[in-house]
Every structure is written in structure tokens, then in C-alpha cells.
Amino acid sequence: MYPLLTTCPVCGGALHVVRLECGACHSGLDGQFALGWLGHLTREQLEFVELLVKNRGNINSVAGELKIAYNTARSRLDDIIAALGYGVPLDEQRPERRAVLDRLAAKEISVEEAMRLLRA
């Protein structure tokens, strides 16, 4: 079975389901079905949510499994929260904060420099 696509690979528009089929008896139901909250997330975000559930909500464990910094994992979770329409995305609160954290994760700046920039 193929992984769930949530956006059109041609134009980027939202996809919807038009047919549901039983795997046991093969009876089907045609119509237009919404993907619900799943439809708001990219494939990468869905994979992150799966890891988060697998790790019982422990972001440190997710970060370790993905081999990324805790702040990067937290940032990805914040993006998912924003995609689902909850809270204000970090980019709208303080866009420079995201840039500083990205530079820190990429080891372009030191922790001390990042702290100085975040306090400014």
C-alpha cells in the first residue's frame, strides 16, 4: 500500500478521498471524504507525529531517533501545531527567533551568540 498523500503532487492543492473500499469483502463506497486533521499535514509531519506517538510524546526521544537537536524537534512540533490551526506559529511571533535557532542547529553560531541574539 502507498503512503497517504495529503497534497497534490502536480499543483500542491489539497487532496480528498473519493473511494473507500473494504479489504475483506471489497465492497466500496464512492463520494468525497475529507482527510480530517491528517489532510493538513505533510508526509514528513505525519512521520514526525507517528514517531511522537511511538515515543509516548517524549520529544527528546524523537530528537534522538531522528538524530536532530531537541530545539529542531520542538520547532517541527510547533510547525505541526500551527498547521493544525492551534496557537500562533513561531514565525508569526518572532521570525528572527526561528532563524537564530536554525543557525544554532547548523552550528553556524555558538550557544553564547544564540543566547545574546535571542535576548536582544
N, C-alpha and C positions, 0 to 999 in steps of 0.2 A: 504494500500500500504506500502511496506517496504521502509526504508530509503536507499538512494543511497550508494552503496559500491564503493569505488574507488580503493581498493587494494584487492588482492586475500586472503581470509581467510586461505588458505592452505599454499601457498608459499610466500605471500607478494608481488607478481608481480602486474603489472598494469593491470587493467581490461578495456575492451572495450565493447561497446554495440553492440549486433548482431541483435536485432529486435526492431523496433518501431511499436507501434500499436495505432490506434485512439480509444479513449474511447467511442466515439459516435457511429461510424459505424463499428468498429472492423476490418477495413482494416489494413493490415500490410505491412511493408517494411523491408526486410531482407538485411543484409550487415554488414560491420564493420564500426562503427561510433566512433569517438573519443569523450571523455567526455570534451574536451577543458580544460580550466583552472580548472574546478571542479575536474578533474581527478588527479590533482597534490596535492590535499588537503585530509587530513584525515577526518573522520567523525567529530571529535572534532573540527578541524579547520573550517569545514563547519558550524558547530553550532555557533562558535565564529563569523564568518562572518555574519551569519543571525542576531545575536544579535547586531552586529555593525551597520548593515543597519537599524534594528528596532529602534536603538537609534541614528539614523542620524549621525553616525560617532563619537559620543561622547564616548571616551574611559573611562572616569570617570563613565559614566552611565553603561557601560558594566561591568566594575570592580565592581560596586555596586550591579548589578544584579547577578553577579557570586559570590559575597562575597569574592573577592580576592583583593589584593593590586593593586594600579594603575600600579606600576612597573611590576607586574606579567602579567597584561593585556597587557601592552605595549610590554613585551617580547614575549607574544603569537602572537601579531600582527606582530612583527618583524620576527618570525618564518614563518608566513603565507607569508609575503612579500618575504622571502628567498625561500620558497617552490615554489612560482610563478616565481622565477628567476630574481627578481628585487633586485638591491643593493647587498651589501656584508653582509652575515649573521653576527650577533654579535659574534657568536662563532669563526668565522674566523678573526674578527678584534681583539678581546681581550677575549680569552676564560675565563680568570680569572674574568673578569667583570661579566659575567653570574653567575659564582659560588658565587661571593660576593652578588649579588642581590638575588640569591636563598637563601643564608644563612640569609640575612636580612629578606626576606619574611617569612622564617620559624622561625624567632625570635631567631636564634642561636647567633646573634651578634647585638650590638646596632647600632643605626644610626651613632653615632660618629665613631665607629670602622669601619663601612662600608665606611664612607667618607674617613677615613685615608687610607684604603686599596685601594679605587678607585683612590686616588691621587698618590699613590706610583708608 
